Protein backbone atom coordinates (compact mmCIF):
# COMPACT_ATOMS: atom_id res chain seq x y z
CA UNK A 1 0.00 0.00 0.00
CA UNK A 2 1.32 3.41 -0.96
CA UNK A 3 0.25 6.71 0.56
CA UNK A 4 0.43 10.04 -1.21
CA UNK A 5 -1.09 13.49 -1.16
CA UNK A 6 -4.03 14.06 -3.46
CA UNK A 7 -3.81 16.58 -6.27
CA UNK A 8 -6.28 17.99 -8.77
CA UNK A 9 -5.95 14.88 -10.96
CA UNK A 10 -7.60 12.92 -8.13
CA UNK A 11 -10.75 15.05 -8.01
CA UNK A 12 -13.04 12.54 -9.78
CA UNK A 13 -12.14 9.90 -7.19
CA UNK A 14 -12.48 12.34 -4.30
CA UNK A 15 -15.96 13.30 -5.55
CA UNK A 16 -17.06 9.65 -5.73
CA UNK A 17 -15.63 8.82 -2.31
CA UNK A 18 -17.33 11.86 -0.76
CA UNK A 19 -20.70 10.90 -2.25
CA UNK A 20 -20.33 7.32 -1.02
CA UNK A 21 -19.31 8.55 2.43
CA UNK A 22 -22.45 10.70 2.56
CA UNK A 23 -24.61 7.74 1.50
CA UNK A 24 -22.98 5.49 4.11
CA UNK A 25 -23.75 8.13 6.75
CA UNK A 26 -27.43 8.10 5.77
CA UNK A 27 -27.65 11.24 3.63
CA UNK A 28 -30.25 10.97 0.88
CA UNK A 29 -29.00 11.91 -2.60
CA UNK A 30 -31.77 14.45 -3.21
CA UNK A 31 -29.80 16.30 -5.87
CA UNK A 32 -26.68 15.98 -8.01
CA UNK A 33 -23.69 17.62 -6.29
CA UNK A 34 -20.93 16.41 -8.62
CA UNK A 35 -20.17 19.87 -10.04
CA UNK A 36 -20.18 21.53 -6.62
CA UNK A 37 -17.91 18.87 -5.13
CA UNK A 38 -15.49 19.03 -8.06
CA UNK A 39 -15.32 22.83 -7.78
CA UNK A 40 -14.82 22.66 -4.02
CA UNK A 41 -12.03 20.08 -4.27
CA UNK A 42 -10.32 22.05 -7.06
CA UNK A 43 -10.41 25.30 -5.11
CA UNK A 44 -9.52 23.79 -1.73
CA UNK A 45 -6.64 21.67 -2.99
CA UNK A 46 -5.28 24.60 -5.01
CA UNK A 47 -5.42 27.19 -2.24
CA UNK A 48 -4.13 24.80 0.45
CA UNK A 49 -7.23 24.95 2.63
CA UNK A 50 -7.58 21.17 2.12
CA UNK A 51 -4.78 18.68 2.46
CA UNK A 52 -5.89 15.23 1.41
CA UNK A 53 -4.01 11.96 1.65
CA UNK A 54 -4.80 8.85 -0.38
CA UNK A 55 -4.07 5.16 0.04
CA UNK A 56 -3.21 3.52 -3.27
CA UNK A 57 -3.09 -0.22 -3.96
CA UNK A 58 -1.25 -0.64 -7.25
CA UNK A 59 -2.97 1.93 -9.43
CA UNK A 60 -6.26 1.90 -7.50
CA UNK A 61 -7.14 4.58 -4.94
CA UNK A 62 -8.72 2.68 -2.04
CA UNK A 63 -9.07 5.28 0.71
CA UNK A 64 -8.95 9.01 1.35
CA UNK A 65 -8.59 11.42 4.21
CA UNK A 66 -8.53 15.15 4.51
CA UNK A 67 -7.93 18.06 6.81
CA UNK A 68 -9.56 21.44 6.16
CA UNK A 69 -7.76 24.43 7.58
CA UNK A 70 -9.59 27.49 8.88
CA UNK A 71 -8.49 30.77 10.38
CA UNK A 72 -10.52 32.07 13.29
CA UNK A 73 -9.87 35.04 15.52
CA UNK A 74 -7.02 34.19 17.89
CA UNK A 75 -7.89 32.79 21.30
CA UNK A 76 -5.64 32.17 24.28
CA UNK A 77 -5.41 28.46 23.52
CA UNK A 78 -4.69 29.07 19.81
CA UNK A 79 -2.97 32.43 19.33
CA UNK A 80 -2.55 31.84 15.59
CA UNK A 81 -6.29 31.20 15.14
CA UNK A 82 -5.57 28.07 13.10
CA UNK A 83 -8.26 25.38 13.34
CA UNK A 84 -8.39 22.04 11.53
CA UNK A 85 -11.36 19.88 10.59
CA UNK A 86 -10.88 16.24 9.66
CA UNK A 87 -13.08 15.29 6.72
CA UNK A 88 -13.49 12.92 3.79
CA UNK A 89 -12.27 9.85 5.64
CA UNK A 90 -13.41 7.01 3.41
CA UNK A 91 -12.15 3.50 2.71
CA UNK A 92 -13.57 1.12 0.12
CA UNK A 93 -15.47 -1.63 1.96
CA UNK A 94 -13.14 -4.42 0.84
CA UNK A 95 -10.14 -2.55 2.31
CA UNK A 96 -11.62 -1.76 5.72
CA UNK A 97 -10.29 -3.17 9.02
CA UNK A 98 -6.72 -3.29 7.68
CA UNK A 99 -5.31 -0.22 9.42
CA UNK A 100 -5.51 1.99 6.31
CA UNK A 101 -7.89 4.50 7.89
CA UNK A 102 -5.74 4.70 11.02
CA UNK A 103 -2.65 5.39 8.94
CA UNK A 104 -4.43 8.08 6.90
CA UNK A 105 -5.79 9.66 10.07
CA UNK A 106 -2.27 9.81 11.45
CA UNK A 107 -1.07 11.55 8.29
CA UNK A 108 -3.71 14.29 8.46
CA UNK A 109 -3.19 14.73 12.22
CA UNK A 110 0.51 15.23 11.50
CA UNK A 111 -0.36 17.82 8.81
CA UNK A 112 -2.35 19.75 11.42
CA UNK A 113 0.53 19.56 13.91
CA UNK A 114 3.07 20.80 11.36
CA UNK A 115 0.78 23.76 10.63
CA UNK A 116 0.59 24.53 14.36
CA UNK A 117 -3.13 23.79 14.73
CA UNK A 118 -4.05 23.53 18.38
CA UNK A 119 -7.43 21.89 17.89
CA UNK A 120 -8.84 19.26 15.56
CA UNK A 121 -12.56 18.83 15.00
CA UNK A 122 -14.57 16.21 13.16
CA UNK A 123 -17.98 14.63 12.88
CA UNK A 124 -17.87 10.86 13.32
CA UNK A 125 -20.20 8.31 11.83
CA UNK A 126 -21.14 5.39 14.05
CA UNK A 127 -18.75 3.19 12.06
CA UNK A 128 -15.92 5.72 12.30
CA UNK A 129 -16.24 6.54 15.99
CA UNK A 130 -13.97 3.69 17.25
CA UNK A 131 -11.19 4.78 14.88
CA UNK A 132 -11.28 8.35 16.18
CA UNK A 133 -11.59 7.35 19.84
CA UNK A 134 -8.58 5.05 19.47
CA UNK A 135 -6.62 8.01 18.06
CA UNK A 136 -7.53 10.15 21.10
CA UNK A 137 -10.60 12.08 19.96
CA UNK A 138 -13.39 12.61 22.47
CA UNK A 139 -16.90 14.07 22.35
CA UNK A 140 -16.81 17.84 22.76
CA UNK A 141 -19.84 19.48 24.29
CA UNK A 142 -20.65 23.11 23.86
CA UNK A 143 -21.02 23.35 20.09
CA UNK A 144 -24.22 24.80 18.76
CA UNK A 145 -25.37 25.06 15.18
CA UNK A 146 -28.19 26.45 13.13
CA UNK A 147 -29.28 25.38 9.66
CA UNK A 148 -30.00 28.22 7.29
C-alpha positions in Angstrom: 0.0 0.0 0.0 1.3 3.4 -1.0 0.3 6.7 0.6 0.4 10.0 -1.2 -1.1 13.5 -1.2 -4.0 14.1 -3.5 -3.8 16.6 -6.3 -6.3 18.0 -8.8 -5.9 14.9 -11.0 -7.6 12.9 -8.1 -10.7 15.1 -8.0 -13.0 12.5 -9.8 -12.1 9.9 -7.2 -12.5 12.3 -4.3 -16.0 13.3 -5.6 -17.1 9.7 -5.7 -15.6 8.8 -2.3 -17.3 11.9 -0.8 -20.7 10.9 -2.2 -20.3 7.3 -1.0 -19.3 8.5 2.4 -22.5 10.7 2.6 -24.6 7.7 1.5 -23.0 5.5 4.1 -23.8 8.1 6.8 -27.4 8.1 5.8 -27.6 11.2 3.6 -30.2 11.0 0.9 -29.0 11.9 -2.6 -31.8 14.4 -3.2 -29.8 16.3 -5.9 -26.7 16.0 -8.0 -23.7 17.6 -6.3 -20.9 16.4 -8.6 -20.2 19.9 -10.0 -20.2 21.5 -6.6 -17.9 18.9 -5.1 -15.5 19.0 -8.1 -15.3 22.8 -7.8 -14.8 22.7 -4.0 -12.0 20.1 -4.3 -10.3 22.1 -7.1 -10.4 25.3 -5.1 -9.5 23.8 -1.7 -6.6 21.7 -3.0 -5.3 24.6 -5.0 -5.4 27.2 -2.2 -4.1 24.8 0.4 -7.2 25.0 2.6 -7.6 21.2 2.1 -4.8 18.7 2.5 -5.9 15.2 1.4 -4.0 12.0 1.7 -4.8 8.9 -0.4 -4.1 5.2 0.0 -3.2 3.5 -3.3 -3.1 -0.2 -4.0 -1.2 -0.6 -7.2 -3.0 1.9 -9.4 -6.3 1.9 -7.5 -7.1 4.6 -4.9 -8.7 2.7 -2.0 -9.1 5.3 0.7 -8.9 9.0 1.3 -8.6 11.4 4.2 -8.5 15.2 4.5 -7.9 18.1 6.8 -9.6 21.4 6.2 -7.8 24.4 7.6 -9.6 27.5 8.9 -8.5 30.8 10.4 -10.5 32.1 13.3 -9.9 35.0 15.5 -7.0 34.2 17.9 -7.9 32.8 21.3 -5.6 32.2 24.3 -5.4 28.5 23.5 -4.7 29.1 19.8 -3.0 32.4 19.3 -2.6 31.8 15.6 -6.3 31.2 15.1 -5.6 28.1 13.1 -8.3 25.4 13.3 -8.4 22.0 11.5 -11.4 19.9 10.6 -10.9 16.2 9.7 -13.1 15.3 6.7 -13.5 12.9 3.8 -12.3 9.8 5.6 -13.4 7.0 3.4 -12.1 3.5 2.7 -13.6 1.1 0.1 -15.5 -1.6 2.0 -13.1 -4.4 0.8 -10.1 -2.5 2.3 -11.6 -1.8 5.7 -10.3 -3.2 9.0 -6.7 -3.3 7.7 -5.3 -0.2 9.4 -5.5 2.0 6.3 -7.9 4.5 7.9 -5.7 4.7 11.0 -2.7 5.4 8.9 -4.4 8.1 6.9 -5.8 9.7 10.1 -2.3 9.8 11.5 -1.1 11.5 8.3 -3.7 14.3 8.5 -3.2 14.7 12.2 0.5 15.2 11.5 -0.4 17.8 8.8 -2.3 19.8 11.4 0.5 19.6 13.9 3.1 20.8 11.4 0.8 23.8 10.6 0.6 24.5 14.4 -3.1 23.8 14.7 -4.0 23.5 18.4 -7.4 21.9 17.9 -8.8 19.3 15.6 -12.6 18.8 15.0 -14.6 16.2 13.2 -18.0 14.6 12.9 -17.9 10.9 13.3 -20.2 8.3 11.8 -21.1 5.4 14.0 -18.7 3.2 12.1 -15.9 5.7 12.3 -16.2 6.5 16.0 -14.0 3.7 17.3 -11.2 4.8 14.9 -11.3 8.3 16.2 -11.6 7.4 19.8 -8.6 5.1 19.5 -6.6 8.0 18.1 -7.5 10.1 21.1 -10.6 12.1 20.0 -13.4 12.6 22.5 -16.9 14.1 22.4 -16.8 17.8 22.8 -19.8 19.5 24.3 -20.7 23.1 23.9 -21.0 23.3 20.1 -24.2 24.8 18.8 -25.4 25.1 15.2 -28.2 26.4 13.1 -29.3 25.4 9.7 -30.0 28.2 7.3 
